[in-house]
Amino acid sequence: MPCDAEEISSLFLFEKLSAEQLGMLCAAGRVELFDPGPVFTEGDPAACFYVMIEGTVVMSRRVGSDDIEVSRTSQQGVYAGAVMAYLGDGKPQRYVNSLRVSEPTRFFVLPAEAFANFMHEWFPMAVHLLEGLALGSQTFQRAVGQRERLLALGSLSAGLTHELNNPAAAAVRATASLRDRVAHMRNKLGVIASGPDHGDALKALVDLQERTAERVSKAPALSPLEASDREDVLSDWLDDHGVPNGWQIAPTFVQGGIDADWLEQIVTVVDEQEILQIAVEWLTYTVETELLMSEIEDSTTRISHLVDAAKQYSQLDRAPYQVTDVHELLDSTLLMLSGKIGPQVKVVKEYDRSVPRIPAYPAELNQVWTNLIDNAVFAINSAGGEGTLTVRTAVVHDRLLVEFRDTGPGVPAEILGRIFDPFFTTKPVGEGTGLGLDISWRIVVNKHHGDLKVESVPGDTRFQVLLPLTATAPGTVSDPAQEPS
């Protein structure tokens, strides 16, 4: 179609150009009419620069197997295509999105090479500024993104180290105490066995030891008042039978579920007062040994659970896209961040356990949970350090809802619409990069075809993640729980 310089000058991009420049544009480019359908496709070589004269354009980005609509407009003068053709980096330019028209639409089309030449010839200073801005922005975003990941990794490492240190230290202490108790138990056993007439007594005491160890493993949990009452009774029994330091021995027996009736079995086996005292102490070491082994078992089990949680969080040795239980992901993330959350923040879980497993990228959802929990904890700390973080799951219509609610000061209404923008942050300098919510939004919306919303008033801020219950492409995900073992 013929190129009308006067019509071209009505487009805001070209309104300041001279008549000579408009003529050069028309000579180098063309006006083209497109019927409804595609104009160019994401990933193809960026051959042309398009400026819409009239019509309606729809811009989209490819996410997985779907085209996600980014914008739709009928505004005259909007442009797309080889918009970065002027960059002097020597790299071939490609279309970063797809463009189609929904009705007959006219474009002014300028070849990418001509567009680059005009930019360099007419606006040399602007080109240098735009090149620096584009390349600097890319470098800055990569550096800040890397820093964001390092900060998250450091926070998780600190939390995991803190959580691992407690059970590990408990296991070390219990092991040292266990070695001491076993040594004393061997000594007492040697004293009992040294007497010439103690063979039958020793056999009966060993049998009692076995039954005592079994009883310790089944000891009931007692309230402080119940434990205190039983300690008094046992202490009196030990004093009555001439066993010194009964007030020190009694708490160990009570913790192991041993009462006075059980100790009476020693009296029926041992006649000598000296041997009775040694037998009671020997049985005390037996109870302490069993309790210490239980403590070591609890500590090592705790460490094993932490390692499992770390594997669940990082999704090591697992497919990147799979059918998963969001509650497992949430629990592992909360455990990994427990050191950072701290004791001042009360965590409440309102899980709807009936919600189905969903197809997702678990490792990336864990990144979303991490960002949202981190922001909630920061908000609570900024309001005094004490508050409640509530994590809720539910099914809303045909989507899974994961909601993070905190009792912080809230997000001011004037910035609520900007919090998902890249590099926008309300945290002090050095504490936030402004990429956490932007990354979360792209993971939820672009990659999972879901939605991320926020509602906020002072004392009640809610970030709501909505995820589809089914895969976008049937047959792309298999549920490991349904596969034969």
Buried (B, 14 or more C-beta within 10 A) or exposed (E): EEBBBEBBBEBEBBEEBEEEBBBBBBEBBBBBEBEEEEBBBBEEEBBBBBBBBEBBBBBBBBBBEEBBEEEEEEEEBBBBBBBBBBBEEEEEBBBBBBBBBEEEBBBBBBBBEBBBBBBBEEEEEEBEEBBEEBEEEEEEBEEBBEEBEEBBEEBBEEBBEEBBEEBBEBBEBBBEBBEEBBEBBEEBBEBBEEEEEBEEBBEBBBEBBEEBBEBBEEBEEBEEEEBEEBBEEBBBBBBEBEBEEBBEBBBBBBBBBBBBEBBEBBEEBBEEEEBBBBBBBBBBBBBBBBBBBBBBEBBBEBBEEBEEBBEBBBBEEBEEBBBBBBBBBBBBBBBBBBBBBBEEBEBEEEBEEEBEBBBBBBBBBBBBBBBBBBBBBBBBBBBEEEBBBBBBBBEEEEBBBBBBBBBBBBBEEEEBEEBBEBEBBBBEEEEBBBBBBBBBBBBBBBBBBBBBEBBBEEEEBBBBBBBBBEBBEEEEBBEEEEEEE
